[in-house]
Amino acid sequence: MDRPQLSDRSPLPGNPCFKFIITYIMRRYLSAPESSPLLSSVNAIERIASDKVSISGEVSNASRSRAAINSRSVCITIRSVFADNARSPIYRQLMIWFLFPVIARFSCLSGAARFPTLGAVYAEGRDFRLEQGGRVLRRLPGSTMPFLTRERLYPSPERAVLFPDEGANAIGSASGSPTGLVCFDRADFFARHQVSIDYRTRAPFPAIPAADPAKLPKTRKCLCEKKLLDIAFIGDSITDGWNSTEKVGVAPGQAPWPGLVTERLSRRTSCRMVNGAVSGSGSASGVEHLEACCREFPPALLFIAYGMNDLSHLSEEGFGRNISRIVDAGLAKNPDMEFVLVSQMSGNPEWDLTPAGKDTVFARKLRQIAEDGGARLAYAPVNELWHALIAGKRFLDVTGNGVNHPNDYGHRIYAAAAASVWD
């Protein structure tokens, strides 16, 4: 049986089959000898039937709200990276602490773990075993399940190939790192260091914000009447698709968030889509990117998604001015244009160019612009949803490049937040 939790393009929130992405990472020292490893990285993708979950809560309380879930179990696939926090030999008893207790594994997998990128399958009893009532998965000595050493997470200057050189495995300006460098990869390294484990549990989930029915009236009318909807996306490398597995060319080949959103809209009506995002750019380039999109067609709905590359140098006010200029330029092209202002994920807190908390400042400014802009502007709460889902987790587990790109699950968080503005 194929792996629908990982590879199919199921509907985002709002369809009869509710598929939502949530990431879990537990990071704990083991009560064992000094050689015991430190857990890193548990990523989970949730596939939940809508009749099994009741979602409630306000956007402003997203970081604390939880969904009410009934007595039925839900299906979870975790994608995990084992990482070692000490200098060690290759054979270590690495462990994953599940956030929720395992009550049953999927029968179709016969208790197997998988390496989705390479197709490897790991067997219970040979490669791993469950312990502590289903709360812990232990990697057994001699297992070929991949893991990362501390030296790989924090490369030494002597062994590092620094960005932007070809084959870079590290990036500098990392004052939070013991070596001044952090692990970096522009392609598929992080995707190639994950395994997947299916299990069932009963658990609380963060709330999905409810859409404001007063926002985006023309888009809603178009969806209701099933008329052609012209949409465009502008932004930085995240909106350009990095580091989704489709973009880097490995299994499971999930599309980046603009593709997921377009697919979701296409289930409601026919769409034309243009993606004008440019890697490495910031909000100051937004008008230029919009002009490029309009050479294809002037969109009826424009997704504006900047911020990551502005964090290190732009003020809240400067960021807000740039976004407002993009909106004004869009209205000059099409007076009926509507806009979705997409907030952003956080960056690696150990990297100086993504200062902790600045992403939330930018998100607050976007929310204010959307509130002041009337019905034609909607706010996509990526930032609130992101922090609700990764609270207390390691950035390593939701990144695709180590510093400022999401992995597949991060892209689904983006898509879920964007879809929430009309669903």
N, C-alpha and C positions, 0 to 999 in steps of 0.2 A: 504493500500500500504506500502511496506517495505521502509526502510530509506536508499536509495542507497548512499546518500552523506556521510553516516557514516560507513556503513557496507560492501558495496561491494568492490571487489578487482579490481577496474577499472584500465586501463592502466595508467602508468606514462607518463610524457610528451614525445611526439613523436608518439603516437598512434592516430587513427582518433578521439577517444574521449579523450580529454586532461583533465586530472585530476591533479590538483596541490593544494598544501597545503599552506595556508598562515595564519598567526595568527595575530589577532588584539586584542589589549588591550588598553582601554582608562582608565585613572586614574585621576579623577577630583573631587575637592570639590564642593559641591552644594551651591548655594547662598541661604541658608536656615539656620534655627537655628543650634546651636552647636550640636544638636543630629543627624543632617543629616550625612549619611554614606559617605564613600569614595568608589568610584567604583574601583573594581579590576577586572581583568580577563575577557577578551572576546577573545575566540579562534575561528577561523573560518576555515572551510575547503571549498575550492573552487572547484566546478565542472563546467568546462567551455568547451563548444564545440569549437574545434580548428578553425572553420570558423567564430567564433565570436570575436577572439582576435588576434591581431598582436603583436608579441613579438619582441623587439629590444633592443639594448644596449650592451656594452662591460662588460666583467667580472669585470674589474678594476673599473667600474663605477656602480657596482651593487647596492651599497648603495644609489645611487642617481637616478638611471635610473628608468623609469616607462614605462609600456607597453602602446601602443596606443590601445584604445578600441573604437569600433564603437558604433553606437547609440543603439544597442540592449542591453537589460538588461542581467545580469548574475545571476545565482543562487548561493546563499551563505547559508551555515549552520554555525551559530555561536554556540560554546559551551562555556558557561559562568559560572564563579564562582563568586557569590556575596560575597564581604568581607567588614566587618565593621572596621573602623579605630578608633572607640571610644568605651569606656565601655558603654554598652547599654543593654536595655531589649531585649527580643527575637523578638518582633514585631517591625520592622523598615521599612521605605519606601526606600528600596534599589533600585538603578537605574543602568541601563546599557546605556552608550552613544554609539550608533552605530557609527562606523567610517564613514559609508556611509548611506545616507538617505534610508529608506525603501520605495520602490515604490509599492510593492505588496508582499503579503505573498503567499506561495504555496497553491493552492486551495485544494489539497488533504489533507492538514493538518487542514483546517478550522480555521486557526489562532491560532493553539494550540502550546504550548511549551512542550518539552518532557524531561524526565530524563532518558537517554538511558540505564544507568546501571541497574536501577530498573524497568523501563517500565512505570513510572508514566507519566501522561499527565496533563498539566496545562492549564487552560482556560483563554482566554482573557476576561477581565471584572470581573473575580473572583480572579485570581491569579496575573494578570498583566494588564497593558494597555499601549498603545503607545501614546507618547506625542511629542510636538514640531516638528510637520511635519514629524514624522517617524524617528527622530534622537534619541529618548530616549524611553527605555522600563522601566517602573516603576513597581517594585515589590510591590503589594498592601498589606496593613496590614492584617494579618491573613492568608496570603498565606503560603503554605507548601513548597515552593521552597527553596532549601537549601542555606545557606550562612555560611561564616566563621567569627567568632569574632576575634577581635584583640588579645585576650588571646590565641586563637588557633594558630594564625599566629606567635606570639612571646610568647611561653610558659614561665611561670615563673619557676625558678629552683625548687620551692617547689612542683609543680605539674607535672613536666616533667619526662618522662621516656626516658633516654638518650640512643642514639645509642652507642654501639652495643647491648644493652639489648633487649630481646624479647619484642615485642610490643612497640618499641621505637616510640615516637611521637615528638621528638626534637633531635637536634644535636648542639653541642657546637662549639667553635672557631668562633663565629659570632660577630665580633666587630661592625658590622653595625646594629645589633639588639639592641633595648632598654633593653633587658633582657640578652643579650649575647648568646641567643639561637634562633634558627629558626625552624619553623615547618618542620618536616621530616616524611616520611613514606616510607617503603620499598616495599609496596604492592599496594593496590588499592584505598587508601584514596582520592587522587586527582581526580581519575576517578569517584569516587562516589560523588563528589561535583561539578558536572557540569550539566547544563541543555542545551538543544539544541533548537534553534529557526531558522526556515527556512524563508528566505525572498529574494526578488529580488532587485537589485540596478544597477546603472551604476557607474563604479569606475576605477581608475588606478591601475595597478598591477606591481610589480617589474619584471624586465626582467629575462628570463631564459638564462643563458650563452650558446652561440653556441659551439658545439663540434668542436675540431680541427681535421680535417680529416686526418692529418698526424700522429695522435696518435693511438696507439693500432692496427697496421695494421693486425696482425695475428688474433686478436679477430674479427675485422671487416670482414676478409676473411671467418672466420668460420661461422659468422652469415649469411653472404651472401650465402655461399654454404650449409648452414643448416647442418653442421657437429656437432657432439657431442662436447660440450664445458664444460670442467672441471673448476670449479670455487671454490675458498676458501676465507673465511673471517677470519681475525685475528684482535683482538682488546681487548677492555675492556668490562665493563658491558653494555655499550650502544649497542655495537655490539652483545653482548650476549642476547640482547632483552629487557632489562629493560628500562622504565616501560610501554611498550606497553600493551594494554588491553589483547592481546593474552597471553602475558607472565604472567600477574597477574591474568588472569582467569575471566575477567568480560566483559560484552558487551561494545562495539560492537565486540570485539575479533579481532582487527586488528593486522596483523603480524608486527613484527619489521622490520627495514629497510633492513637487509639482505634477509629476506623472500620476501619483496616487489621487491627488485632488481632481485632476482632469478626468481620471477614470471614474471617480465618484460622481462628478457632475454629468458625465456622459451616460450614466444610468438613468438620469432624469430627462435629458434632452440632448440634441446633437450639439457638439462644440467644435470650434476652431481654437487652437492654442498656439501661442508663440512664447518661447522662453528667451528673454533678453538678458538673463543674468550673466555677469562677467566675473570670473574668479579673480580675487585680489582687490576687488573694487569696494568703494564705500558709498555712503549716501550722497556725497557730493557729485557722483556720476549718474545719479538716478534720472535726471532729465535727459541726458544723453542716451541712456539705455531705453527710455520710453520712446524717444525719437526713432531709434532703430526698430522697435516693435511696431510703431505706427507706419513704417514703410511696408510692413506686411499687411496690416489693417489696424485701424484705431479700435482698441478693445472696448467692450461694454463693461467689463469687470477687470480691474487691475490689482494684482497682488504685489504689494511693496514689502520687500523683506531684506532690510539692511541692518547693520549694527555691529557685527562681529569685528569688522576691520576698522571701525570707528572707536572702539572701546579705549584704545590706548592714548588717543589724542584729542577727541572731540568732546565738547561739553554737552550737557543735556540740552541747553538752549540751541547750540549750534546744530545738533542732531535734529531737533524739532524743526528748525528753519529749513533744513535740507528736505525733510519729508514734506513740509507744507509747499515748498517750491515744486516738488514732483506732482502733488495734487493739483496745484494751479495750472501746471503745464498740461496735465491730463484733461482738465476741464476746457482748456483752450483748444485742444484737439477734438474733444467730444463733450459737449455740455451735459450729456446724459450719462457720462462715465461714472461708475461706482468703484469704490476702493476697499480693499481689505488690507489693513495695516498689520503686518505679521511681526510679532515680537520674537525674541531670539532665545536660544539656549545659552547657558553659561559656558565659559571656556575653562580650560585647565587652570585651577587655582594656583598651581605651582609655576605657571608661566606668566611672566611680567606683562605681556601684551594683552592679556585677558584678565584685568583686575577684578577680583571677586566683588560682587555687588553692583558693578557698573551696568551689567545687563538688566538688572531690575530697575535701575534709574531710567534707562532708555525705554523699557517697557511701560513705565509710568507715564512718560512723555507721549508715547504712541496712544495710550488709552485716553489721555486728556485730549489729544488732537481729534480722535474719533468721536469722543463725547461732544466736543465743541463743533464738530463738522456736520452735524445733522444726520439725516437718514442715509446719505450717500456714502458715509464712511463707517466701516465696521472694524472692530479690533479683534484679532485672532490671538487668544491668550496662550501662546506657546510657552512663554516664560513662566507663568503661574503653573501650568500643567507640568512643565519640565521639573520645576523645583518640588512640586508635590510628589512626583514619581521617584526622584532620585535623592530625596532627603536622607542624609546620613550615608549615602553610597559613595563609591569611588568614581571619579570622572573616567578613569580607565575603562570602565564597563559600558559606557554609553558613547564613547568616541570612536570615530572611524580613522582618525589620523594621529591621535595622541594629544592634540592641543586645542583645536577649534572646529572640528567637523563632527557631525553625528554619524553613528553607524546606522544600519537598517532600522533599528528600533527607535533611534532618535528621529529618523525621517518619518516614521509612523506617528510619533508624537506631534511633529509639525503638521502632518496631514490631518490628524484628528482635531487639532485646535483650529485649523483653517476651515475644516468642514463644519465645525460647530457654529459658525456665524450664520448659516442658513438652515441647518438641520435642527 
